[in-house]
Amino acid sequence: MNNQGYRFARLLWLYGEVASKGPVTFRQISDSWAGNYSLNPDGEPLSHKTFENHRKDVEDLFNINIDCDRATNTYSLSARPDLARATRDLLNGALIFNRVKSNPKMHRHIIPEQKEGGDTSKLFTAVDAIDEGRELRLRYRHNYDPLREREYCIKPVAIKQFRNRWYIVGELESGAAYSFPLDRVLSIAKGEITGPSGLEVEELFADSFGIIRDESAKAEEIILKVEREQANYFLSLPLHHSQRVVSESAQAVTFRLRLAPTYDFIMELLSHGPRVEVVAPQSLRDLMASKITEMSNLYNS
């Protein structure tokens, strides 16, 4: 492992210690480091100065603070609200990978989603283009149809992940935004340095459930009544940043959201079956009823 890789591994280890054990004391962290034979084979203690340097590096690299509670002299994680979940998901994935690498027998006990990840070089090319302010030239296949291949020149503005799938979000020559699933990108290359895009990523997806942006689907207030046990899932993993609890009882929890009811959101609601009821708006209730009737007819025909 080179010096840069070793440094990253140490910072990832420190993040994992505090994430899994926090609030945790410096002594507990130091003792754990002394017993980490994969990164510290000589069992050297962790000095407080080194620990403080690593704390600062974790903040700079991961945008996550390791805060000290002076009353108890313990350390815990904090993060910017807009980065917390995304950052921690990525870091936790890296921690799992690191655990398997340091202990290969764990490979059969850790089972990731069985899905082809595609050519990661495409992802890194897109990231580099955003960082360098360059155009991206793509050859893209719509809906996996070989008869619908097309060349695009875009201003890349973001890389977005949804449901374990990566998308390149870019500004088309027309000025419109489009999200390209990475697995449908046949080829990719950086182009000329270009001016900044007029698109604001946060605004693009502010009213979206996932990756779909449908100009015909406007954001509106949506009320969902969720069976009590299923509601715990919604409380733990909110459907949208606008989700709020309106009321709750022993039988159900009612949520309010404001978003555009796009296709992916409707499919998400249907996936929960009878445990989720759309209370409002009436137009969405009618659409859900229509979809359910179509499904029923399919199986009753």
N, C-alpha and C positions, 0 to 999 in steps of 0.2 A: 504494500500500500504506500503510495507516495505521500509527501507531506500534506498536500492539500486534502487528499482523501482521508488521511489520518485525522486532520483537524476537523473535517466535517463529521467523521464518525464520533469523535469526542463530544462535539456539540450536540449531535443527535442523541448520544447516550445521556448527556446531562438533561436535555429536554425530556427524555423518556423517564428518567428517575423522578423528576419533579412532577411530571404528568401522572405517573402511576402511584406515587407515594405521598404527594403533597397534601397538606402542609408537612414539610420534612425539614429536619435540622441540618446544618452544615455537617455535623458529626456523622449523621446517618449517610449523607451523600459521600463523605470522605471514606467511610468504612466500606461502602458499596464499591467505590472506585478501587480500593485496595484489593478487593476480591474479584475484580474484573480481569481475568487472565487473558482474554482475547485482545483487549486494548492496553492492558497494563500487566504484562507477564512477570515483571519484577516485583509487583505488589507495592509499588511506591505510594506513599500517602499523597492525597490531593492537598496542596497548600491553599490557604485562604486567598492568597494573591492570584493564583492560577484560577481558582473558582470564580473570583470577581471578574477576571478577564473573560472567562467563558460566558458568564452571565451577560456581559456587554456584547459579546460576539453573537450569542443567541438572539438578542434583541435586534442587532444590525442585520443578521442574515435571515431570520425567520419572522421578524415583526412580532415577536412574542416576548413579553417581559417576564422575568423571574423576580417577583416582588418579595420583599422581606417584611414580615410582620414583626416590628420591633418589640411588641409586647410579649411575644412568645419566641422570638428569634427563629421563626420557621419561614420556609420559602414555598411559594405557590405560583402558578402560572396566571398571567392575565394577557389579554390580547385585544387589539382593536376589534370592535364588534363586527365590522365588515369583513375582517380577515379571519376571524376565529375559526369558523367551521372549515372553510376551504383550506386554510393553512394546516390545521391539525389533521385533517383527513390525509393530506399529502405526507406530512411528517409521520403519521401513524403507519402509513403504508411503507415508508422507508424503514421504520423501526421493525416491522414484521420481516421485511427483506433481510435486514441486518441480523435478526435473530436466527433466521434460517441459515444465513451464510456462516455465522459463528458456530452453529450447531446443526449440521446437515440432517441429523436424524429427525429434526422437527419438520422436515419437508412433508412427510406423510401425514402430519397432524394439522397442517395449515393449508386450507383448501381455498384458493382464490376462485373467482368466477372464471369458468372455462370459456374464454372468449379470445379470439385473435386480436392482438393489440395493434397490428398493422406495422407499417414502417415508421419507427420512431424518428428517423432522420427527417421525415417530413415535418413532424412536430417541431423539432429543433430549428429547422430552416425557417418556419413561420415565426418562431420566437425571435430568432436573430433578425429577421426582416423588420419586425416591430421595433426592436431595440435600435436598429440602424436607420430607421425611417425610410425603408425601401419598399418598392412595389413588390408584389408577388405575382408570378405568372403560373397559372394553374391549368392543367387539363383535367376536366371534371366529368364524371359520368352520372347523369341524373337517374335516380331510382335503379341503379345497377344495370340499366339498359344500354348495351353497346351501341345501339343506334342513336343514343342521345348523349353523345360526348361533345364537349364544347371547350374552347379555350377562353380563359378569363384573365384579365389584368386588373388586380384589385389593390387597394390600400388596406393592408391588414391592420385591424385595430384591437383585436383581442383573441385569446385562445380560451375557449369555454368548454368545460366538461359537464355533461349531463348523462346520468344513467350509465356511467362507465364508458362513455363515448366522447371523443374529443372533436371539437368543431373549430374551424378557422372562421372568425367573424371579420368580414371585410366590407369596404365601401366599393361598390361597383362604379364603372365609368359614368353611369347615370346619376350617381350620388346616393342611390338606394343601398340599404344594408342587406347582406345575405350571409347566411351561416352555412359553411361547407363542411359536411361530415368528413373527417379525415380519411375514413375507409373508402370513400368514393373518389378521393383525389388520386388520379393516376400518375401525375408527375407534378413537380413543384420546383420553382427556381426563383431566386431573388432577382429583382430588376433594378431599375434606376432609383436613385434617391428622389423622394417625392416630398411635397409639402404635407403638413399635418392634415389629418382627416377632420371633417366637420362633424363626425359622429361622436356622441358621448355614450360610452359603453353602459354606464349605470342607467342612463335614461332609456337606452334601447330595450333593456330587459326588465325595467322596473315593474311593468304590469304583466310580465310573462310568468307562467308556471315553470316552464323549462326553457327549451331552445326555440320554440315556434313563435314567430311574430306574424300575426295575421292582421292586416290593416282593416279588414272588415269586422274583426272582433274587438270591440272597444272595452276598456276597463269599466267594470261595474261592481256594485256591492253584491256579494254572494253570501247567503246564509246557509250553513250546513248543520244538520242535526246528526250527531254521531253517537252510536251506541257506546255506553260507558267504557267498556273494556277496550274497544277500538280507539276511543278518544285518547287513551294514554299514549298510543302511537303518535297521534297528531300533536299531542302536547310535547312529546320528546323530539319529534322531527316535523316541525311546522311545514305545511304545504307551501307557504309563501311568507315573505317578511311582513306582510300586512295582517297576518292572521291574529285574531284576538278572540278571547272567550267572552261570549255574551251572557250566557247563563249555564248552570249545571245542576244536575240532580243525581240521584242514585242510579237512574236509568240511562241518562244521556247528557252530552255536553253540546251546547250550541256555539258554533264559531261564526265569526264575521270575517270575510276577506274582501279585498278589492283587487281584482285582476281581470285580465281578458280571458274569457272561457274558450280557449283554443282547443284544438283536437287532443293534444297531449294531456291537458287538464281533464277533459271529459273522460278519456281512457283511464286516467288515474282514479277518478270517482267510481267508474264502473268496476274497477278492480277490487273495490272494497265491498261489492255486492250490497245486500240489504242492510248492512251496518251503517251506511251513510245515506242520508236523505237530503236532497236539495230542497230547502224551504223557499228560497227566493234567489233570483227573480223567476217569475212564472215562465218566461221564455226558456230558461235553462231547465226548469222542471219538465216542460213539454218536450224539449230535445232529449233529455234523459229517458223519458217515458217512451219516446219513439225508438231510441236505440235498444231499449230493453224489449220492446215489442218485436223488433226485427230479430233479436237473438232468440226470443221465445218461438217465433215462427220458424226459424231455421231448424230448431230441434224438435218441433212438434209437427213438422210437415211429413 
